[in-house]
Amino acid sequence: MSGFMKKIQIYEEDIFDFEVSPFETIATLHLRSELEKDFQKMIGEEQLKLLSIDVNVIKNARKIVNHISEVYDFSSTNKPEKEWWWHLDKVISGEFVIKGNLFVETDVAL
């Protein structure tokens, strides 16, 4: 298993664990930011797995916000908008609409 896939699996396990401290969930958001920086270095399978988890994060945004809002003020974040996971309050309100697209790469070495 690649280092990226291991981090992706940790992200998936931890972001939906509402039994842990909200601070641990915030640490998971930092992990997601790290993964974003490495996104172009990932193979297609890793990218798709990460995006699949992100779809579930969006679907569960309200639960995540409720969990971490005890210790994190979304309205005072200075994180860039492209890191939408730091702005889940705006995703819930509809102020942010997350869009994505998949593309086909045909010029690949076999």
N, C-alpha and C positions, 0 to 999 in steps of 0.2 A: 504494500500500500504506500502510495506516495505521501510525502509530507503535506502536500496540499489536501489530499483526500482525508488524511487524519484530522487536520484542522477543520475541514468542512464537516466531518462527522461530529466533532466536538461542538461546533456551532449549532448543528441540528439538535443534538441532545440537550444542550444547555439553554438555548433560547426558549424552549417550550417547557422548561422545568420550573414551575411556579412554586415549588416547595423550597427552593434555595433563597438566599438573601437577595434582595433587589440589587445590591452591589455586585453580586456575582453575575446577574443578568446584564448589568452595565458593562462588566468586563467582557461579556460575550459580544456586546455591540462593538467594543474596541477590536475584538477578534474579527468581526465582520469587516471593519474598516481595513484591517491588515489584509484580509483576503481580497478586498477590492483593489488594493495596490498591486497585488500579484495576479489579478484576473487574466491578463494577457499572456502570462507565463504558463497558465494552466492548459492541460489538454482539454479537448472538447467534452469528454465525459465528466471531468471535474467542474467545468463551467456549467454544464447542464444540471448537475447535482446541486450546485450552489444556487442557481436560478430557481430550481424546483423548491428548495427550502425557502427562498425569498418569497415565492408565491404564498406559501403557507404562513410566513411571517405577516404578510399583508392581510391574509384572511383572519389572522389571530391578533391583529394589531391592538384591538381594544383590550384584550386580556394582558398583553405585554405592557401596554401603557398603564393599566390599572395596577399591575404588579410593581413597576419601577417608579411610578409617579410619587410614591412615598418619599423617595430620596433623590429624584431627578426632576428638575424643572425644565420641561421641554421648551417652554417659551424663552428661556435664556440661553439656549444652545448656540454655540458659535461654529458648529460643524457645517461644512458646505452642504448645500441642498442636494447635490448629487449623491450624498450619503444619506439617502432618505430614511434609513433605519433610525437615525437620530431625530427624525421629525415625524414619528408615527402619529403624534397628535394631529398633524396637518393631513396625514393620510386618512385618518378617521373622519376628519371634518370635511374632506373633499377638496381642501385647499391645494393639496398635492395629489396628482393623479399619476400613478406609476404605469409607464408604458414600456414595452419591450418588443424586441423583434429577434427572430432567429434567422440565421443566414446559412446558405450552403457554400461550402468551400470545395471547389472542384480541382484546383491545382495543388494537389498534395502528393508528396512522395510516398510510395508504398513500401 
